[in-house]
Amino acid sequence: MNIQEPSFESGIRATALLCPVCNGANLHHETINTYWRDHEDAESGVHSECNDGHTDVNKDMSKNPSPRRDGLFIDMSCEDCGELPFALAIYQHKGTTFVSWVNVTQPAGW
């Protein structure tokens, strides 16, 4: 994952996420999908999809990026590349939290 570490006068450390296609720093987040399992390893849970000022909630856990726990996807677009075929995924697996780009045009690879 490409990141850029800018300097801030306040001393707060931050990183800028870079486009996985062109390495540009001008990304915009679009639709956000969150997945909350009823408990660890549960097949059931709550899925929410937020975009354009509204939220849809259902029980569809089929696209959860984590095979065992909670997770989320943030769809992105790039000012240079346009809509990206990747989503930023944040998820847990076996006690470790991962942040990665996931190709949303392919099924999960668990």
BALOBA-1460 file (C-alpha; in Angstrom, 3 decimals):
// residues 110
<rec num="1" residu="m" x="0.000" y="0.000" z="0.000"/>
<rec num="2" residu="n" x="1.381" y="3.370" z="-0.972"/>
<rec num="3" residu="i" x="1.265" y="6.125" z="1.611"/>
<rec num="4" residu="q" x="2.811" y="9.548" z="1.944"/>
<rec num="5" residu="e" x="3.805" y="11.043" z="5.299"/>
<rec num="6" residu="p" x="3.326" y="14.814" z="5.282"/>
<rec num="7" residu="s" x="4.639" y="17.111" z="8.006"/>
<rec num="8" residu="f" x="2.192" y="19.135" z="10.077"/>
<rec num="9" residu="e" x="3.081" y="22.069" z="12.314"/>
<rec num="10" residu="s" x="0.902" y="20.598" z="15.074"/>
<rec num="11" residu="g" x="3.191" y="17.559" z="15.310"/>
<rec num="12" residu="i" x="0.332" y="15.169" z="14.583"/>
<rec num="13" residu="r" x="1.592" y="12.302" z="12.480"/>
<rec num="14" residu="a" x="-0.595" y="11.420" z="9.539"/>
<rec num="15" residu="t" x="-0.264" y="9.508" z="6.331"/>
<rec num="16" residu="a" x="-1.836" y="10.190" z="2.966"/>
<rec num="17" residu="l" x="-3.231" y="7.251" z="1.065"/>
<rec num="18" residu="l" x="-2.041" y="7.135" z="-2.534"/>
<rec num="19" residu="c" x="-3.881" y="5.807" z="-5.553"/>
<rec num="20" residu="p" x="-2.938" y="2.149" z="-6.214"/>
<rec num="21" residu="v" x="-3.006" y="2.848" z="-9.971"/>
<rec num="22" residu="c" x="-1.152" y="6.160" z="-10.467"/>
<rec num="23" residu="n" x="0.285" y="6.994" z="-6.984"/>
<rec num="24" residu="g" x="-1.689" y="10.263" z="-6.943"/>
<rec num="25" residu="a" x="-2.733" y="11.667" z="-3.562"/>
<rec num="26" residu="n" x="-6.082" y="13.139" z="-4.633"/>
<rec num="27" residu="l" x="-8.500" y="10.361" z="-3.680"/>
<rec num="28" residu="h" x="-12.156" y="10.764" z="-2.774"/>
<rec num="29" residu="h" x="-14.168" y="8.227" z="-0.842"/>
<rec num="30" residu="e" x="-17.493" y="7.158" z="-2.200"/>
<rec num="31" residu="t" x="-19.746" y="4.348" z="-0.942"/>
<rec num="32" residu="i" x="-18.870" y="2.888" z="2.465"/>
<rec num="33" residu="n" x="-19.923" y="-0.653" z="3.396"/>
<rec num="34" residu="t" x="-19.658" y="-1.889" z="6.985"/>
<rec num="35" residu="y" x="-20.121" y="-5.461" z="8.196"/>
<rec num="36" residu="w" x="-20.829" y="-6.324" z="11.856"/>
<rec num="37" residu="r" x="-21.018" y="-10.010" z="12.761"/>
<rec num="38" residu="d" x="-23.394" y="-11.079" z="15.536"/>
<rec num="39" residu="h" x="-20.349" y="-12.714" z="17.181"/>
<rec num="40" residu="e" x="-16.966" y="-14.041" z="16.067"/>
<rec num="41" residu="d" x="-17.293" y="-16.595" z="13.245"/>
<rec num="42" residu="a" x="-21.041" y="-15.936" z="12.948"/>
<rec num="43" residu="e" x="-22.484" y="-16.182" z="9.458"/>
<rec num="44" residu="s" x="-25.130" y="-13.621" z="10.427"/>
<rec num="45" residu="g" x="-24.770" y="-9.941" z="11.176"/>
<rec num="46" residu="v" x="-25.626" y="-6.460" z="9.955"/>
<rec num="47" residu="h" x="-24.437" y="-4.856" z="6.721"/>
<rec num="48" residu="s" x="-24.820" y="-1.117" z="6.097"/>
<rec num="49" residu="e" x="-24.141" y="0.752" z="2.864"/>
<rec num="50" residu="c" x="-23.806" y="4.543" z="3.010"/>
<rec num="51" residu="n" x="-23.677" y="6.842" z="-0.014"/>
<rec num="52" residu="d" x="-25.174" y="10.097" z="-1.258"/>
<rec num="53" residu="g" x="-26.741" y="11.033" z="2.063"/>
<rec num="54" residu="h" x="-28.614" y="7.803" z="2.737"/>
<rec num="55" residu="t" x="-27.951" y="4.448" z="4.405"/>
<rec num="56" residu="d" x="-29.320" y="1.019" z="3.520"/>
<rec num="57" residu="v" x="-29.204" y="-1.692" z="6.189"/>
<rec num="58" residu="n" x="-29.639" y="-5.410" z="5.581"/>
<rec num="59" residu="k" x="-28.332" y="-8.819" z="6.694"/>
<rec num="60" residu="d" x="-26.188" y="-9.607" z="3.605"/>
<rec num="61" residu="m" x="-22.745" y="-10.569" z="4.934"/>
<rec num="62" residu="s" x="-21.573" y="-12.244" z="1.688"/>
<rec num="63" residu="k" x="-19.055" y="-9.525" z="0.762"/>
<rec num="64" residu="n" x="-17.537" y="-8.994" z="4.227"/>
<rec num="65" residu="p" x="-13.761" y="-8.690" z="3.708"/>
<rec num="66" residu="s" x="-13.158" y="-10.710" z="6.892"/>
<rec num="67" residu="p" x="-14.033" y="-14.407" z="6.935"/>
<rec num="68" residu="r" x="-14.378" y="-14.379" z="10.750"/>
<rec num="69" residu="r" x="-14.921" y="-10.870" z="12.138"/>
<rec num="70" residu="d" x="-16.096" y="-7.366" z="11.256"/>
<rec num="71" residu="g" x="-14.896" y="-5.360" z="8.273"/>
<rec num="72" residu="l" x="-15.479" y="-2.409" z="6.005"/>
<rec num="73" residu="f" x="-14.943" y="-1.312" z="2.425"/>
<rec num="74" residu="i" x="-14.490" y="2.261" z="1.264"/>
<rec num="75" residu="d" x="-14.966" y="2.708" z="-2.484"/>
<rec num="76" residu="m" x="-12.643" y="5.359" z="-3.892"/>
<rec num="77" residu="s" x="-12.208" y="7.493" z="-6.956"/>
<rec num="78" residu="c" x="-9.053" y="9.275" z="-8.076"/>
<rec num="79" residu="e" x="-8.943" y="12.764" z="-9.575"/>
<rec num="80" residu="d" x="-6.468" y="11.467" z="-12.165"/>
<rec num="81" residu="c" x="-7.694" y="7.889" z="-12.834"/>
<rec num="82" residu="g" x="-11.424" y="8.208" z="-12.158"/>
<rec num="83" residu="e" x="-13.381" y="5.381" z="-10.564"/>
<rec num="84" residu="l" x="-11.063" y="2.695" z="-9.188"/>
<rec num="85" residu="p" x="-11.591" y="-1.091" z="-9.452"/>
<rec num="86" residu="f" x="-10.261" y="-1.320" z="-5.890"/>
<rec num="87" residu="a" x="-11.810" y="-0.567" z="-2.510"/>
<rec num="88" residu="l" x="-9.908" y="0.230" z="0.646"/>
<rec num="89" residu="a" x="-10.609" y="-2.633" z="3.057"/>
<rec num="90" residu="i" x="-10.141" y="-2.586" z="6.824"/>
<rec num="91" residu="y" x="-10.809" y="-5.912" z="8.485"/>
<rec num="92" residu="q" x="-9.679" y="-8.343" z="11.152"/>
<rec num="93" residu="h" x="-8.547" y="-11.916" z="10.832"/>
<rec num="94" residu="k" x="-7.205" y="-14.030" z="13.707"/>
<rec num="95" residu="g" x="-6.626" y="-10.984" z="15.929"/>
<rec num="96" residu="t" x="-4.771" y="-8.910" z="13.345"/>
<rec num="97" residu="t" x="-6.205" y="-5.776" z="11.729"/>
<rec num="98" residu="f" x="-5.434" y="-5.394" z="8.024"/>
<rec num="99" residu="v" x="-5.669" y="-2.378" z="5.730"/>
<rec num="100" residu="s" x="-5.427" y="-3.232" z="2.039"/>
<rec num="101" residu="w" x="-6.668" y="-2.490" z="-1.432"/>
<rec num="102" residu="v" x="-9.100" y="-5.172" z="-2.602"/>
<rec num="103" residu="n" x="-10.097" y="-5.715" z="-6.220"/>
<rec num="104" residu="v" x="-13.885" y="-5.428" z="-5.999"/>
<rec num="105" residu="t" x="-14.373" y="-6.935" z="-9.452"/>
<rec num="106" residu="q" x="-13.232" y="-10.355" z="-8.170"/>
<rec num="107" residu="p" x="-14.698" y="-12.597" z="-5.445"/>
<rec num="108" residu="a" x="-13.028" y="-12.646" z="-2.016"/>
<rec num="109" residu="g" x="-9.994" y="-14.923" z="-1.915"/>
<rec num="110" residu="w" x="-10.409" y="-16.563" z="1.465"/>
